[in-house]
Amino acid sequence: MRNQEPFFAALSVALTLSVGIVGASPPDSLWSRTYGGSSYEYCNAVQCTQDRGYALAGETSSFGAGGYDFWLVKTDSNGDSLWSRTFGGADHEYCMSLSVEPGTIGGYVLAGKTRSFGAGEYDFWLVKASRYGDSLWSRTYGGTDHEACQSVQPTPDGGYALGGWTRSFGSGQDDFWLVKTNAYGDSLWSRTFGGSGEDVCRAIQRTPDGGYILAGYTTSFGAGSYDFWLVKTNASGDSLWSRTYGGTSWDRCTSAMRTADGGYILAGHTASFGSGQDDFWLVKTDANGDSLWSQTFGSTDPDWCIAMRQSADHGYIMAGYTESFGMGKKDAWLVKADANGNSLWSRTFGGTEDDYGRSVVQTPGGGYAVAGYTRSFGAGMTDFWLVGTGPEAPYYATDYLNLVGTNLVVRWIAPQTCSYLVYTTTEPNNVSDPPGPGWILGVTLPIVPAGPASWLDPAPIVPYKKYVVVMSCP
């Protein structure tokens, strides 16, 4: 039995009912796996699957039909490979995005660009595969020049929304390009957004009003050489508004999503702000795209954020690479921030050569899976690389406490079905982990299902009261 595993913790209530957050510890690495042959493999996306395993997507030059091919790798919950599939032709294909289809039928959707098929130099390429990785159909989208799809999102009508950039259409060198398809990948409509310069879309997400956000970077608008650029559209892809964020130098957005409060969070790297040549940069906006705050993470050497997600505690987990920290030339870097962008912890992974983090997901057990590629480990020049971590110790959020009359409700997100123990203390300087000195067991909650959880403290509020929720699983 994992007796009293510390997972969630330490919320303090002073007379003003303020919430005190104690710094969390980075999670431990549980395992790492490489996948590849004697040549080059680059993993760009990871997703959790319904069997608690993982699906990884990117490109390979060790296997397939020629050049680089899309490569899909399916693993179990420990990262051990179950099967893999390639998709491509005689030339080059690069896979940048992966969606796992829900339900009992399941399946996978891979998106990127192809030089083997289509109308131009490179075209958007969308591949639909079965739950076993067998190709069901593929579609290309593009003109006579260069197009690159960076992100795919399923839509409620069974179709897909694709975001990337185009040189065949639009106003400038590269324009944001949004393509909407039906369930079979047939194009229904497309829209471009941009000016006379370079406008590169890296992320897309459907919004609750049926529209979309597209995010990336621009040289057509903004304050500097490159600025973060966020575009909001309606359900037909027509632009409603756009915003830029940046300084006088290079600021490139690589990831964006809608947040639980209805606003947006953007992540990438900045040379305008921070401590070094490039730093991780996190920008939070309201529902209209107006900036609320921003935070940088890094040191004197280049640190590039490639991927970001909102975590179960409404904080943010970022993955990329660092030259400021770690063991090698470049190391994969995982950074956790709270809901206000304050750094909670960071962790590097890597060896003596270059190692990159390119995608991250939170696991059902509360840990993280970081995917990318490595030169330090594996069989070839570069290999797919997947690292699994345990949960944070402990795990924090800023919104657990709700007042009900003269009592408090302690709220948290249960990462898995388990028993949870709620400890309390009124000692303001108690920094020990429960069940250490000064902690009192308030309640044992058996078999709490995964998801939102809460406990009403029957005792009235007293100064400096702290709560720690501890996971106790078989």
N, C-alpha and C positions, 0 to 999 in steps of 0.2 A: 504493500500500500504506500502510495506517495503521501505520507502523513503530514498534513498541514503544510502543503506547498505554498509559500508566499506568492501571491499573484497580483492582488489588488491592494492598494494601501493608502494609509496616512492622510486623512482629511481632518483638519482641525477647525474647531468652532471657537472663536473668541467672542467677546461681548458684542462685537459688531457683526457677528455671523459671517466673518470673512472666511474664505477657504484657503488653508495653507497647504502648499504642495511641496513635498520633499523630493530631491533629485532621485531619479530612478537609475538602476544599474543596467548596463547593456546585457542583452541575452547571451547565453552561451551557445557556441556553435555545436550542433549535435552531429552533423555529418556533412560531407561534401562529395560530389560525384562529378566525373567528367564523361563526356560522350563525344566520340569522334574517331577519325581515321588518321592517315599519315599526312594529310594536307591541312586545309584551313576550314574551320567551322566557327560561325559567329551566331550566338544566341541573342535574340533581341526581345523576346517576350516569354513570360511564364504565367500560367493560370492554374488555379486549383481545379480539380475534377471531382465529380460526385462520389467517387470511391476513395476520396481523401488522398489521391495521388496528385501528380502534376503533369501538365502538358507544356512542352517547350517548343518554341518555333524560332527559326532563323534560316541560315543558309549554310550549305556544305559544298566543298569542292573535292571531298574524298569519295563521295558516293553520288549516284544519280546519273543523268543523261549527258551532262556536259557543262563546262564552265562552273558556275555556281547554281545550285538548285535549292528551292524551298526545302527545308528539312523539319519534320515534325517528330518529336520524341515523346513517348508516353512512359511515365514511371509509376511506381507504387509510392506509398506514403514515406518510404525511406530513401526515395530517389533512385532506386534500382530500376534500370531500363526494362520495360515490358515489350515494347516494339518501337520501330521507327519507320517513317515513310518519306520518300522524296517526291517532289513534283517539279517538273521543268522540261526544257528542251535542250537543243544543242548549244545555246548561248548562255547568257547569265540571267539568273533570277535572284532577287533579294527580298526576303520576307521580313517585314517590320512589325506586323501586328497579328494578334491571335485572339479569337473569340471562341469560348467553349459553349456549345449549344446545350440548353437545359433539357430536362425531361428524360424519359426512359429511352427514347430513340437516340438522343444525344447527337454528337458529331462535332466537327471543328470547322471554323472559317479562318482562312489565312489570307493576309493581304500584304501587298508589297508592289514590286515592279518587275517587269519582264522585258528582255531583249529578244527572246526566242519567238514570241508571238506578238500580235497586235499591229498597229498602223504606223508607229513611229520608232524613234531611237529607243526609248523605253516607254512602256505604257503601264498604267495601273493594272494590277493583276489580282483577281479575287478567285480563290479556290475553296470549294466546299467539299469536305471529306466526311465519311461516315464515322461512327464511334470507334471503328477499328482502323481508321486512317486511310481507307480506300477512297480514291477520288470519285466524286459524284458528278461534278461539273466545274468548269472554270470560265471566267469572262475577262476580257480586256476592255479598257476604256482609255481613249487618248487620241491625239492628233499626230501630226508628222514629226513633232519635236520630242521633248523629254517630259515625261510625267512620272511622279513617284508618290505612291500611296503610303501614308505613314500610320494610319489608324482606321480601324473598322469597328462599327457599332451596330448590333442588331436593332431593328425597329419593331414596334408592336404589330405592324401589319405582316410580319414575317420576312420583310426585306432587310436591306442593309444600307447604312450611311457610311460613305468612305470619305476620308479627309486626307489631303496631301497638297501637292503643288504641281503646277502645269506651266510649261513654256509654249505650248501650242495655242492656248487660248488666254484671254485676259488682257490686261493693260500694260504689263511691264515685262521685266526679265523673267521673273517667276511670280506667279500669283497663287494665293490660296485657291484650292479647288475642292468643292463639295459635290459628290455624286450620290444620288439616291437611286436604289434599285428595288426591284420586286424580290420575291422569295427565290426566284431562279437566277438572280443576278442580272436580269435585263435592266438596262438603264431607263429610269423614268424621267429624270431631269438632272441638270447640273448647274452650278453657279460658281463664278469666280469672284474673288475679292482681292483688291490690290491697287497699287499705283504704278509709277514709272520705274521703281527700283525692284529690289529683291524681297519677296514676301513668301516665306516658307512656313506652311502649316505643319505642325508636328502632332497635334492632338485634336480629337473631336469627341463630343459627348452630346447625347440627346438630353433635352431639358423637359421638365414636367409639362410645360405648355405646348409640347409637340415640336418645338424648334430645336436649334442646335447652338452649341458654342464651338468655335474653332479657335485654336491658340497656336502661336508660333512666334516668329520674329519678322521684323520689317525694317527695310532701309528706305521705304517710301514715306513713312510718317515717323513722328516721334522726335526725341531730343538728341539722339546720338547716332553712331555708326550703325548699330543694330539696336532695336528696342523690342521688348516683349510686346506682342499684339494679340488682343482678345476681340473676337467678332461674335456678336449674338445675332441669330437669325430667327425668323418665324418658321412655321411648319413647311412652308413652300421654299425655304432657303433664301428668302429675301432678307437683306441686312436690316436690322433694327437699330443697332448702335455698334461702335467699336471704340476700344480704348488702348492707348499705349502706356508702357511703364518702362522707365529707364533713365540713364544719365548720358553723359557725353561720350562714353566709350561703347564697348560691345556688350550687349545684354541679350541672351538668347533663351527663349522659353522652349522647353522640351516636353512639358507635361502640364495638364490642366484638368480640373474637374469641378463639378458643382458640389458645394458643401452642405452639410445638414441644416445650416441656418439659412439656406437659400442664396447665399453668395457664391463666390468662386475662389478657388485657390490655384495659383500658377507657380510652377517651379522650373528652374533652369540654372544658368550660371551667369554671373555678372563680372565685368571688368571695370564697371563704373563705381561700384561700392565694395565694401568689405576690406579684407586684410591683405589680399595678394593679387596675383595676376588675374585669376578667375576664382570666384567663390560660388558655392551653392547659393541660390537666391530664391526665397519663398515670398510670394506677394499674395496678400489676402484682400479681396474686394467685397463690396456689398452686391445686392442683386442687380444693380445698374452698372456694375463694373467699376465703380469708383473705389480707389485704393483706400483701405482701412489701415493697413500696416505692412511692413516688409521686414525680413530678417535675412542676414547673411551668415554663412557657416563656412569656415575655412581658415587657412593661414597663408604664408607668404608665397607658396608655389601654387600651380594650377589645381583647382578642385572643381570638377564638372558634375553637376546633377543631371542625370538622364531620365529618371523615373520617379514618380511620387504618387502616393495614395493616401486617402484619409483612413486612419486606423479606427478600431472599434471604440476608443475612448475620445473620438473627435479630434485627436491630434493628427500629426502627419509623419509618415515614414518616407524617407528619400533615399535613393540609391544612385550611385554613379561611380566615379573614381577620384582618387586623391594622389597628388604627388607631394603633399605636405606631411602626410603621416604614413605609417605602415612599414612594411619590410622591403619593398622592392621599388622598381622604377615608378610604376603605377600600381595601386592597390584598389580593389573594390572597397567602396566606403558606404556604410549604412548609417544614416543620421535620423534620430527621432526628435521631433519637436512637439510641444504641447499645443493646445488649441489656439494659443496666442502667439505661436511661433517661437517660443523660448526653447532653447536646446535642452533636452533631457539627457541624452547620451549619444555617443557615436561609436562605431566599431569598424575596424578594417579587416579585410580578408585577402590573403594573397601570399605569394612567394617572392623569389628574387627577381622575377621577370615582370612583364606587364600583365595585369589582371584587371578586368573591367566588370562592374555591375551595370546591368542594362535594364533590369525589370525587377519588381518586388511585389509580393503578395503577402497578406497576413493569413496564417494558417488557422484551421478550425481549433487548434489547441492554444491559440494565442501567441505563437511564435511567428517567425517570418521565413519566407523562402526567397532567396536572392539569386537571380539568374544573370548570366553574362557569358564571358569567354575568358580563357586563361592561356598564357604562354608558360606559366610556371609548372603546370601539372598536365597530365593527359598523355595522349598517344601521338599527337601531331604538332604542327606548327602553332595552331590555336585550336582549342576544343571548347565545345559547349561546357558550361560550368554551372552547377546548382549547389547552393549551400543552404542547409536547413538549420534554423536556430530554435532554441527553446523560448519560453515566454520571458518577458521582461521580469526582473525581480527587484522590487515589485512593479506593478503596472498601475499607472496613474491616470486620472481624469480630473477635469476642473468643474464638473457639473453633477456631482453625486448627490448634493444635499438640497432637499426641498423642505420648506417649512410647512407643517400642518398644525395649526393652532400653536401650542407651545412645544411641539415635538418636531423632530427632524426625520425625514425619510432618507435613508442612505440608498443611493441608486448606483448600479454598475452594469456593465455588459459581461455576462457570463460567456467565456469563450467555448465552453463545452458543458454538457450535462454532467453534473457533479454535485457533491455536498459542499456547502460554503459555510465558513465559520466567521462571525462578525465579532471582532475584538474592540474594546473601548479603553481609553485611558484619559485621565484629566491632568496628567503631569505635563506641563508645557514644554519641558526640555527632554522628554522621552524620545530617543531616537533609535531604541532597540527594536528588533523585530519581535512580533508576538510569536509564541506565548511567553515572552521574557518578562522580566520584572516590571511591575507597574501596569501590565495589561490584564484586563478582565474579559472573559468570554461572555459576550452579550447574548448570543444565540447561535444554535446550530441549525442550519437550514438544509434538510436532506433532499437530495435528488432535485436540484434546481435545474430546469431545462436551459440549454444554450440560448442566449439572447438577453434582452433587457431584464434585469432583476432588481429587487428592492426589499428593504426592511424598514419598518417603522419602529424607531427607538421609543419604547414606552416611557422612558425617563425624561423629565423635562430638561431643557437646555441648561448647561452649566458652562462657565468659562473654560476655554482651552480644551474642550473635549475633542478627542481624535478618534477616528474609526479606521480599522484595517479589516479588509475582507480577505480571507485566506481560503484558497482552494484545497480541498481534501478529497482526492480521487482514488479509486482502487487501481 
